[in-house]
Amino acid sequence: MKPLLITLLYVFNAHTLRAAVPGAESLAKLIAHEFDTNSDDKLDQGEWQNGISGSFDKLDTNRDGSIKTDEVDALSNDIAAEAGDIGGVIIVALIKQVLLTLDTDKDKAVSRKEYDTLTDGIFTKLDTDKNSSLTLAELSELPEKILAK
């Protein structure tokens, strides 16, 4: 059984999808806020890599070297404080869906190796204009580009 979000990705075309995936823009804003260290409203590859690396450490709350969906739940309050209660729930659900795509061995945990291997290519997938930086609009396409494999 495919999760609802993945089903939506197949049903809607790419233009409709951006509006159909609740929380995509909120997730993009959260990523930009966390990763954009020079505050220029775009992420270069260095900011992306630093942010991604730091995100693994933040998500691995029990420090066992892997991320499980319950560890993402632990961030709900922090995310809700920034995005509101409903936004927090939606963003947490999106993060879980993205993490599940990184779980290549299907053990319901994302190891550091799985995370690093697959997140390296995400920047390239999102950089649609190939200018080596990500805008908020490009970051908003994360659910579409990652979940619709």
Phi, psi and omega per residue, in radians:
M1 nan 2.164 3.133
K2 -1.399 2.414 3.056
P3 -1.062 2.689 -3.097
L4 -0.947 -0.736 -3.092
L5 -1.076 -0.760 3.140
I6 -1.155 -0.680 3.089
T7 -1.055 -0.765 3.091
L8 -1.027 -0.645 -3.134
L9 -1.093 -0.601 3.118
Y10 -1.413 -0.527 -3.063
V11 -1.346 -0.729 -3.064
F12 -1.633 2.572 3.040
N13 -1.332 3.002 -3.006
A14 -1.080 -0.672 -3.122
H15 -1.180 -0.798 3.123
T16 -1.169 -0.598 -3.045
L17 -1.020 -0.733 -3.101
R18 -0.988 -0.649 3.105
A19 -1.397 -0.450 -3.038
A20 -1.443 -0.435 -3.116
V21 -1.549 1.743 -3.131
P22 -1.074 2.350 3.053
G23 1.603 -0.124 -3.100
A24 -1.051 -0.780 3.137
E25 -1.222 -0.664 3.099
S26 -1.117 -0.711 3.096
L27 -1.106 -0.740 3.122
A28 -1.057 -0.759 3.130
K29 -1.115 -0.689 3.115
L30 -1.122 -0.783 3.103
I31 -1.074 -0.835 -3.136
A32 -1.038 -0.769 3.137
H33 -1.054 -0.734 -3.093
E34 -1.341 -0.628 -2.977
F35 -1.677 -0.469 -3.004
D36 -1.371 1.434 -3.026
T37 -1.265 -0.429 3.138
N38 -1.744 0.112 3.046
S39 0.937 0.713 3.110
D40 -1.786 0.229 3.103
D41 1.122 0.427 2.998
K42 -2.691 2.755 -3.139
L43 -1.926 2.195 2.995
D44 -1.545 3.051 -3.054
Q45 -1.094 -0.606 3.108
G46 -1.146 -0.769 3.094
E47 -1.099 -0.720 3.107
W48 -1.036 -0.889 -3.093
Q49 -1.100 -0.761 3.108
N50 -1.102 -0.745 3.137
G51 -1.144 -0.763 3.134
I52 -1.092 -0.798 -3.140
S53 -1.068 -0.805 3.115
G54 -1.132 -0.550 3.130
S55 -1.154 -0.680 3.105
F56 -1.035 -0.828 -3.127
D57 -1.078 -0.675 3.132
K58 -1.209 -0.676 -3.120
L59 -1.293 -0.538 -3.133
D60 -1.430 1.246 -3.003
T61 -1.166 -0.481 3.131
N62 -1.634 0.044 3.055
R63 0.992 0.641 3.112
D64 -1.678 0.099 3.099
G65 1.499 0.156 3.072
S66 -2.568 2.773 3.134
I67 -1.961 2.260 3.063
K68 -2.017 2.775 -3.054
T69 -1.058 -0.548 3.132
D70 -1.167 -0.430 3.085
E71 -1.254 -0.542 3.065
V72 -1.166 -0.673 3.096
D73 -0.984 -0.574 -3.120
A74 -1.121 -0.339 3.135
L75 -1.577 -0.036 -3.061
S76 -0.920 -0.799 -3.102
N77 -1.122 -0.743 3.119
D78 -1.105 -0.768 -3.128
I79 -1.193 -0.726 3.120
A80 -1.100 -0.612 3.119
A81 -1.097 -0.536 -3.132
E82 -1.590 -0.631 -3.007
A83 -1.951 -0.003 -3.060
G84 1.526 2.837 -3.057
D85 -1.066 -0.866 -3.118
I86 -1.186 -0.771 3.089
G87 -1.023 -0.704 3.120
G88 -1.070 -0.765 3.130
V89 -1.089 -0.774 -3.116
I90 -1.164 -0.771 -3.136
I91 -1.118 -0.745 3.101
V92 -1.041 -0.736 3.107
A93 -1.092 -0.722 3.106
L94 -1.135 -0.761 3.124
I95 -1.036 -0.743 3.122
K96 -1.080 -0.758 3.132
Q97 -1.089 -0.753 3.118
V98 -1.110 -0.771 3.129
L99 -1.050 -0.695 3.125
L100 -1.053 -0.540 3.106
T101 -1.249 -0.378 3.135
L102 -1.464 -0.255 -3.092
D103 -1.404 1.350 -3.032
T104 -1.222 -0.473 3.134
D105 -1.617 0.034 3.043
K106 0.995 0.637 3.103
D107 -1.676 0.193 3.123
K108 1.133 0.440 3.051
A109 -2.574 2.479 3.128
V110 -1.822 1.975 3.124
S111 -1.330 2.893 3.099
R112 -1.040 -0.695 -3.137
K113 -1.109 -0.819 3.102
E114 -1.046 -0.790 -3.105
Y115 -1.058 -0.895 -3.098
D116 -1.150 -0.737 -3.105
T117 -1.055 -0.804 -3.049
L118 -1.500 -0.498 -3.137
T119 -1.293 -0.389 3.079
D120 -1.035 -0.703 -3.108
G121 -1.410 -0.261 -3.104
I122 -1.122 -0.723 3.140
F123 -0.984 -0.817 -3.134
T124 -1.086 -0.731 3.117
K125 -1.109 -0.661 -3.095
L126 -1.382 -0.456 -3.088
D127 -1.383 1.269 -3.014
T128 -1.171 -0.515 3.126
D129 -1.596 0.047 3.062
K130 0.930 0.712 3.105
N131 -1.809 0.244 3.099
S132 1.112 0.468 3.017
S133 -2.612 2.736 -3.139
L134 -1.997 2.246 3.060
T135 -1.616 2.998 3.079
L136 -1.053 -0.686 3.119
A137 -1.086 -0.742 3.124
E138 -1.177 -0.720 3.105
L139 -1.100 -0.546 3.128
S140 -1.147 -0.291 3.129
E141 -1.521 0.024 -3.109
L142 -0.904 -0.926 -3.122
P143 -1.036 -0.746 -3.130
E144 -1.086 -0.855 -3.029
K145 -1.306 -0.512 -3.078
I146 -1.609 -0.723 -3.061
L147 -1.418 -0.450 -3.122
A148 -1.655 1.192 -3.127
K149 -1.297 nan nan
